[in-house]
Structure formats: structure tokens, C-alpha cells
Amino acid sequence: MGYEWDFGIVFRDFDLLLLGLVNTLKVTGLSLLFGVPLGLMLALARLYGSWPIRLPVGFVIEFLRTTPPIAQLFWFFFALPILIGVEIDPFRASVLTFSLQSSAFFAEVFRGGIQSIDKGQWEASKAIGMNRNATLRRIILPQAVTRMIPAFLERAIELMKTTTLVSTISYADLLYQANNIAQSTYRTIEVFSVAAAMYFTVIFACSLAVRRLEKRLARSGETLVN
């Protein structure tokens, strides 16, 4: 006998899947909100700080980029509360983990963007009496950020994919909700097919936006930061 599909059972709990998607977007959005400015600070510290600052900052960036996200997530959820004596719920642990991890990736994007600006612009701003902070704020960063936008959006897409790990600490994201519905309805194929379609819809829409932006920047003559 062939498999009898039944999506009706799944769509009776579709509100839970939507809630899970919203929770996924919440973690992704807050991680970006905190990760981007922190990444900028790390990049500036690594580029312009004294060596006692650059060395530990460089280590932190590489550590966060190279260790598995799930190991970081488990550490913040299980180990950190033991060390500080304060319970951390799954939502806060998720945001903390992915904010810090994203900041390390964004730090490298910022560093690459800043270094891509022609050195002549630094020299020209110095010649007219601008200090380094003013040059960064008014001349370098505005140009660098324009070049970095596609890289930022690509990282945001990757971040959303990575947040599926939060289901391992019982945060009610889309994957967690899908797993619960599948266990209660015994309709694993249908449930995860719908969940995959929801992920695809959001991520594919973001990917299309990135491609359009890349083409627009290419037409305007901007060089993209990889």
C-alpha cells in the first residue's frame, strides 16, 4: 500500500508552527540587533587597538568563529548558570549565544569592509585636519557599510538556519514545534514537509533580496566584500 498523505492534521496545529516561526525570527532579529554593533566594536578594537587589546580580541573572534554553535549554546544554557548562580531561560541563552557568535563574523565583515577603502582617503582626510574617529565616522564607515550590506544579509540568512539548534534546549522555535506536533500526530512526513516549506519561503525570499541588492550595487560600481 502507498503512503496516505494527510495534511489536514498538520494544518489544525498550523498556529503552533506560525508561533514557532515567529520565535525563530525573534531570536534571529535580536541576535542581529546585538551582534552587529558588538561586531563593529570588535573590528575597531582589532584594527586600531593597542597590541594588549588586539591580541585578546583576535582570540575571542577566532574562538567564537571556530567553535561549534551548539557547544556555545550548551555552555551558556547549562554551564553559565552554574558559574554565576542565575538561571538563564532558553530564549535568553539563545539570544546571548547567537549574538556573540554573530558578532565575531560581523567583526570580520567590518574589518574587511574598512580595509577595502582606498588608503588615499585616509591621507586626504588627514590632510584637511580630520582625526581618525571623524574620518571613520564620516568617510570610511559610510562607504564600507554600503559594500558590506550583501555580506550582512548573507550572514543573517545563515544565522536563521543556525538558530534551529535552539530546539535542543527546548526553546519553542519552528523546529521544536514541528517535532512536538509530529510526535503527537504521528504525521512526521507531513509536519516536517510543512516546516521545511516555511523555512524555504522565508529564507528564499531573503536570498532573492540579497541577489537583487548585489546586482544593484554591481551596477552602481560598488565592490562587494566577501
VENTA-V645929 format. One record per residue. N is the residue number from 1. BURIAL is 1 if it has 16 or more other ideal C-beta (glycine too) atoms within 10 Angstrom, else 0. Layout:
# VENTA-V645929
n=N burial=BURIAL
n=N burial=BURIAL
This chain:
# VENTA-V645929
n=1 burial=0
n=2 burial=0
n=3 burial=0
n=4 burial=0
n=5 burial=0
n=6 burial=0
n=7 burial=0
n=8 burial=0
n=9 burial=0
n=10 burial=1
n=11 burial=0
n=12 burial=0
n=13 burial=1
n=14 burial=0
n=15 burial=0
n=16 burial=1
n=17 burial=1
n=18 burial=0
n=19 burial=0
n=20 burial=1
n=21 burial=1
n=22 burial=0
n=23 burial=1
n=24 burial=1
n=25 burial=0
n=26 burial=1
n=27 burial=1
n=28 burial=1
n=29 burial=0
n=30 burial=1
n=31 burial=1
n=32 burial=1
n=33 burial=0
n=34 burial=1
n=35 burial=1
n=36 burial=1
n=37 burial=0
n=38 burial=1
n=39 burial=1
n=40 burial=1
n=41 burial=0
n=42 burial=1
n=43 burial=1
n=44 burial=1
n=45 burial=1
n=46 burial=1
n=47 burial=0
n=48 burial=0
n=49 burial=0
n=50 burial=0
n=51 burial=0
n=52 burial=0
n=53 burial=0
n=54 burial=0
n=55 burial=0
n=56 burial=0
n=57 burial=1
n=58 burial=1
n=59 burial=0
n=60 burial=1
n=61 burial=1
n=62 burial=0
n=63 burial=0
n=64 burial=1
n=65 burial=0
n=66 burial=0
n=67 burial=0
n=68 burial=0
n=69 burial=1
n=70 burial=0
n=71 burial=0
n=72 burial=1
n=73 burial=1
n=74 burial=1
n=75 burial=0
n=76 burial=1
n=77 burial=1
n=78 burial=0
n=79 burial=0
n=80 burial=1
n=81 burial=0
n=82 burial=0
n=83 burial=0
n=84 burial=0
n=85 burial=0
n=86 burial=0
n=87 burial=0
n=88 burial=1
n=89 burial=0
n=90 burial=1
n=91 burial=1
n=92 burial=0
n=93 burial=1
n=94 burial=1
n=95 burial=1
n=96 burial=1
n=97 burial=1
n=98 burial=1
n=99 burial=1
n=100 burial=1
n=101 burial=1
n=102 burial=1
n=103 burial=1
n=104 burial=1
n=105 burial=1
n=106 burial=1
n=107 burial=1
n=108 burial=1
n=109 burial=1
n=110 burial=1
n=111 burial=1
n=112 burial=1
n=113 burial=1
n=114 burial=1
n=115 burial=0
n=116 burial=0
n=117 burial=1
n=118 burial=0
n=119 burial=0
n=120 burial=0
n=121 burial=0
n=122 burial=1
n=123 burial=0
n=124 burial=0
n=125 burial=1
n=126 burial=0
n=127 burial=0
n=128 burial=0
n=129 burial=0
n=130 burial=1
n=131 burial=0
n=132 burial=0
n=133 burial=0
n=134 burial=0
n=135 burial=1
n=136 burial=1
n=137 burial=0
n=138 burial=0
n=139 burial=1
n=140 burial=1
n=141 burial=1
n=142 burial=0
n=143 burial=1
n=144 burial=1
n=145 burial=1
n=146 burial=1
n=147 burial=1
n=148 burial=1
n=149 burial=1
n=150 burial=1
n=151 burial=1
n=152 burial=1
n=153 burial=1
n=154 burial=1
n=155 burial=1
n=156 burial=1
n=157 burial=1
n=158 burial=0
n=159 burial=1
n=160 burial=1
n=161 burial=0
n=162 burial=1
n=163 burial=1
n=164 burial=0
n=165 burial=1
n=166 burial=1
n=167 burial=1
n=168 burial=0
n=169 burial=1
n=170 burial=0
n=171 burial=1
n=172 burial=1
n=173 burial=1
n=174 burial=1
n=175 burial=1
n=176 burial=1
n=177 burial=1
n=178 burial=1
n=179 burial=1
n=180 burial=1
n=181 burial=1
n=182 burial=1
n=183 burial=0
n=184 burial=0
n=185 burial=0
n=186 burial=0
n=187 burial=1
n=188 burial=0
n=189 burial=0
n=190 burial=1
n=191 burial=1
n=192 burial=1
n=193 burial=0
n=194 burial=1
n=195 burial=1
n=196 burial=0
n=197 burial=0
n=198 burial=1
n=199 burial=1
n=200 burial=0
n=201 burial=0
n=202 burial=1
n=203 burial=0
n=204 burial=0
n=205 burial=0
n=206 burial=0
n=207 burial=0
n=208 burial=0
n=209 burial=0
n=210 burial=1
n=211 burial=0
n=212 burial=0
n=213 burial=0
n=214 burial=1
n=215 burial=0
n=216 burial=0
n=217 burial=1
n=218 burial=0
n=219 burial=0
n=220 burial=0
n=221 burial=0
n=222 burial=0
n=223 burial=0
n=224 burial=1
n=225 burial=1
n=226 burial=0
